[in-house]
């Protein structure tokens, strides 16, 4: 059957290839309440070898009255334990299951508070933050990617597909615009595959940014428009710091982005976007109920923000749907500051516990002279 895209199929986990080498990769699940995702286990249960070392086809489904139709969409490639993926690499997201393609890599500093570091090369706590642990940063690769628009409806309840935002170029200091289907993906969340299709990803920027070149591997190379767009928007796209902390099996990852400065009422207003991912690393079903933020500005102010849920939602985190990801914004009348806080989580028995949001810096050490370019080509 010709390679094709997952129409309305939802990825979760596949269970077999043959009796001896059973792999747990991806399968199809039709649900009425959203997208089901599992972290794939890329290991052969019989021999203990990485399952990605062997070629495997993976399937998609189309909803039809008579039942599910599986269609081949590509062949898995070996997961890279070392090195990085190149521009044009096709992949499945191991948590959210969408198809995407790599545009270019970012090298970030990951501050993982779950790892006890030596005292040197550490990041100090911001004023007033919980705990006194200093955290060592290590280099970690993330990728700027395009999401296949056909998969967006199936992940919208678990991950925002318009999360990458920019300040508008005009005088309205609060005006933002988004580029749909643009995301940042950690190296370990990439499940690489290849396809025989010349346009395997549907996104309005795919053919503007990439061209098909069968002599290359992967067979999609960057156009000059992608290189120019990356260079012009680098200060507002760049991912530099990633912060992570786990409380009672709920892992919170925060990535802050500086967006620029605007003038409002004879003062400077500095803007940041921050992306947060919550992951349930355990087996217990829990639900996010409240958020509690502390926002410290270099000007000396300390603001407290409390509210129900996040971005209008109170997501349930289960073994079947373990993750939720969203983006939000904060502005200060100072060029730097810090944020930290907690999420109130509810168990199925009605009891609650607080999950720590790792403290992170808000820095404006980018060049503010040129406005973001957005869709300018």
N, C-alpha and C positions, 0 to 999 in steps of 0.2 A: 504494500500500500504506500502511496507516495507520502513523503514527509509533509506534515502539515501542522498547523498551530493548534494548541488546546483551545477549543472554541469556548465552551462554558464549563469545562471540566475543572474540578478542584483537586489540587495535589495534596496527598497525605503520605501514604507509604505503600510500597510494593513488597510483596513477600517472597517471590520465588523466581528463580531462573532454571535451576535443575535440582535434583534431590541432594546432590553432594555439595554444591556451592550455592547455598541459599543466601540471597542478599535482601536487605531491607532498605529500599531506596524510595520510590515514589509510586503512588497509586492514585485512584480516582475515588472521590467521595462526593455525592450529590447531597447538599443540605439546603434547607430553606432559610437558615439563620446566619449564614456567613461562610467563612473560609476555614477549613481545617488544615493545620500544618503540624508536622512532626519534624524534629531534627533527624535527618537521615543517618543511619548507621552504615558507614561505608566499609564494612568489614565482613569477610566471609566467616560464617559461624562454624564451618567445618574445619578450615585450615588456618584461620586467624590472619590471612593475608588481606591487605586492603582491597576491597571489592572494586575500587575505581581503576585498579590496574588492568582489569579486563574490559573489553568492549561490551557495552550493553545498550540496547535500545530502550527508550522510554516512551510512554504512550500518553495520549490525551483522549478526552471524550467529548462527544457532542450529545446534547440532550435531544432526543427524538422520542416521539410517542411510543415507538415500539421498543425503546430501551436504550442502553448506552452503547456507543460505538467507540472502540479504541482505535486511535490513529497514531502511527509513528511520527514523531516530530524531530527526532535526532538521535545521536549516539553519544553516550557519556564518554568523557575523556578522564584521564588520571587526574586526581586532585593534586595540586602542587603543594608539597610540604615546605618547599624552599623556593625562593625566587618570587616573581610576581607574574600576574597575567597581563597580556599585552592588549593594546587597543584593538577592538574588534572581537574580543573573546565573548562567545555566547555562554550563558549560564542560566541555571535555575537558582533562585534564592532558597537556601536550605531551611529557613524559618518560615518565610511568607509564601514561598512556592512560585512566585511569578517568574516569567522569562524576562531576561534582560541582556544587555550588551555593554561591555566595558568601554568607556570613552577614554579615561586616563586615570593613573593612580595618584593617591596622596599619601605622604608619609607623615603620620601623626605620632604624638607622644601619648601613650596609653598609661594613665595613672590608675592602677588597679588596687583598691584599698583592701581587697581580699588576700593580697600577698604581703607578708611582713618583710619589709626591705631593710637593708643596712642603713645606717644613719646618713651616709653620703649620697649625693645625687638624688635628693628627695625634694618634694614639693611641700612647703609649709602650709598649715591650716590658715584659712582666712580668719579675721577677727570675729570672735563669737561663735564660730562653727562648733558642731558637736565633736567631742573626742579631741585627742591631741596627737594622733598618729600622723607621721610624715610619710609621704608616699613617693616611691621611686618611679620615675617614668621610663618606659621602654618604647623603642620605635615599633610602630605597627602600621601595616598597609591597609588603606581603605581605597575604594574605587568610586569614581563618578560614573554613574551608569544611566542608561535609558531603560524604562520599564515598558514592556509591551502593553499598549493601550487595551488590548483585548482581555488582559488579565486584571486590569484595574478594578472593574466591578466586583471581583471576587476577593480582593484584599482590602477594599476601602473601609471595612469594619474593623480591620486589625492594624492597618498602617495607612497614613495619609499619603495620597499620591500627588498632592500639590504642596509638599512640605518645604520645597526650596523656594524662598521668597527673596525679593529685592526691594529696596526703597525706590520709589518712583523718581524720575528725574525732575519733576516740576516742584513748585513751591510748597505743596501740601506736605508737611513734615511727617504726617501719619499715613500717607498713601503707600500701599505695598502692592506688588504684583508677583504672581507665582509662575513658574514654568512647570506645567503638568508633566508627570512621568519622569522626573529627574530625581535621583536618589543617591545616597552614599551607602556603600556596602562593604562590610569588613571582609578581609581575605578569607577567613574561615567560613563565611556564609556563602561562598562561591562554589557551586557545583557545575564545573565546566562541561559543555557538550559541543558537538559540531552538527551542522545541518547542510544538506545539499541545496537549500533554497538560497537564491540570491538576495532576497529581502525577507529574512526569517523573523524580523521584529517589526511590528507595526507601531510607528511613532512618527509624528510629523517632522522631527529633526533627523530621523535616521539617514535619509538620503542626502540631506544637507551636510551632515557631519561625516558620513562614511561612504566609501565606494567599494564595490566588489572587485577583488583582485585574486583570481583563483591560483595565481602563482605564489601567494603568500600564505602563511599559516600563523594565526587565523586568516581567512580570506577576505577580511574587511579592514581597510586601511583608512587613516584619517585624511580628510580633505583639508585644504588650506583654511576653509571656513571654521572648522573645529579648532585648529591651532590658533587662529586669530581670536576666536571667541574665548578660548581658555586663557590666552595671554591678557586680553582686555579685561576679563572678569575675575582674574586670579585673586585680587584682594578680597572679594566678596564670596568667592566659592571655596577658598582655601580652608581645609580642615587641618588644624594644628594640634589641638588637645582633645583627648577623650578621657572621661572619668567614669569609673565603674566601682560599684559596691553592692554586696549581697547581704540581705537581712532575712533570716528565717526562710531561706530558699527562694526569695524574690530578689532577682538581680536588676539593678537600675543602672543604665548607661546613659551618660549625658555628653552631648557634643555641642559646645557653643560656637557661634559664628558671629564675627563682627560685620555689621551691615553698612556702617557709615554714619556721618554726622549731618544733621540739618539744623538750620536756624529757625527758631520759633520764639516770637515775642521778645526779641532782642537777647536771646540766650541760645546756647548751643545744646542740642539734644542728640545724644549718642544712642544708637540702636544696635541691639543684638538679637539674633535668632538662636534658639536652642532646641535641639532634637533630643527627645527622651525615649528610651525603650525599656519597658518592663518585661521581664521574663520569669516565668514560674519554673524553677529548676527542680521542683519536687512533684509529688503526686496529688497533693491536696488541692481541691478547687477553692479559689479565693476570688474576691471582688474588690476592686479599688473603689473606695467610698469618698475620701476627702483628700485634699492637698493642703499643705501648710508650708509657705515659703518665707524665707528671710532674705531680704535684698539689701545689701550694704553698698553705699555709694562713697566714692572717694571724697565727696563734698562733706561727709560726716553724717549723713542721714541713714537710718536703719528702718526699713519698711517691712511690715508683716502682712502677708496675704493669705487668707483662708478661703476655702470654697469647696463646693461639692464636685467630685469627679475631676476630670481633665477634659478640656475642649468640648464640654457639653456631654461627656460620656462617663459611664462608670463600668469599665470593661471587666469581664470575667476572665480569669486566667486559669486554664485547666491543662491537663496533660494533652488533650486533643488540640487546644488552642492556647498555647503557652505564652504567646507574646502579644504585646500591644505597643505601637510606636506612634508618636505624635510630635509636632513642632509647635512652638509658641514664641512670643517675642517679649522683650523687655527694653525699656528706655531709661536712661539716666541723664541728669544734667551735670555729669562729670565724665571724664574720659575713661574711667575704670571703676571697677567695683567687684563684689563677690555675691554669689547666691548659694544657698543651701536650704535644706528643709526635710520634710517627711511626707510620705503618703500613708493615709490610714487605710488599712486592709481589713476586710471582714471575712471570716471563715464561714463555712456552711452552718455551723452551730450557733452563729450570731456573735461570737467573740471577736475581738479586734486586736490588731497589733500594728505598730508603726514601722514602716520601712524607710530607712535613711536614704535621702538623695545626696550623693556625694558632693561636697563643696567644689565649686569651680569658679575660676576667675573670669571677669568680663574685661577684656583688654581692647584698646583701640589703637594699637600700634601699627595701623595700616595707613597708606597714603590716601587722603580724603580728597585729593584734587580732582580726580576724574570720576564721574558718576558711573554706576553700574551700566553695562551695555545691554543686558537682557537679550532680546531677540534681534538686536542689530547685527546685520551681516554686511 
